[in-house]
């Protein structure tokens, strides 16, 4: 759809950090509005993104093959940082994040189901493999990951209402089933738990259940799981979550919408602020903030065989 300047200003008012005009190459200290990913000849699809604020770099995971791409905030072209197609046992990759030391955590989605391959990986900032781990269970689909206030990485499982914890202890990396919410969260057909963020007061994790359109609060001290009260906000197809202070942005992939909510510091409730349509030519999966801007992954999930250009964008809105 076409947007006048007046309409645009109203539509994105709650999303000050989320949207930049598509022609804003010269208006943001020379940083590009679009980042180019290197795809495969047979077509590539992408999903996760992790941002290292200190180093000014970001990482994007490739579903088709499991390659990990790396870019910098000030350059439009990214590079393939880690190979896929079986490297370190990785044939696909999903959620990805970084910790304060610059280590990179990669969720493997279905990589280990029925194969015995790793479900997740941890790399140093230099790309050295630190750990390739199997999660407990035989049907684990690790979807997304966030770093908790304890420095551990917390991974969501889309095939069961579970959260896994990965941490370094006494020099060894280990993974445990940290929370099992089977008694609380109804497992439904399709993708369940996905996007994950830490609350502002660092007391809990907020997790999206995309097929149900719900948000859940996982208490970091007690591991109790409760629904986030959203007043019935439409959140189906919730995928990636981005928290900026009290602003929670929900990337609704195939719904092609961005929902913005005001989340309480403890994550117990959220109030819908706006729903804004995203570019109908893209299926955005998730996003991360880097150097004052939010970067969105164009997955190509709507294409049977994906074709380029493959992009990470700073302007997610419909035009």
ABEGO torsion letter per residue (X at the ends): XBBBAAAAAAAAAAAAAABBBAAAAAABGGBBABBBBBBBAAEBBBABBBBBAAAGBBBBBBABGGBBBBBBAABABBBBABBBGGBGGBABBBBBBBBAAGBBBBBAEAAABGAGBBABBBBBAAGBBABBBBBBEABBBBABBBBBAAGBBBBBBAABBBBBBBBBBGGBBBBBBABBAAAABBBBBEBBBBBBBBBAAGABBBBBBAAAGBBBBBBAAAGBBBBBBAGGBBABGBBBBBBBEABBBBBBBAAGBBBBBBBBAAGABBBBABBBBBBAABBBABBBBBGGBBBBBBAGAABABBBOBBBBBABABBX
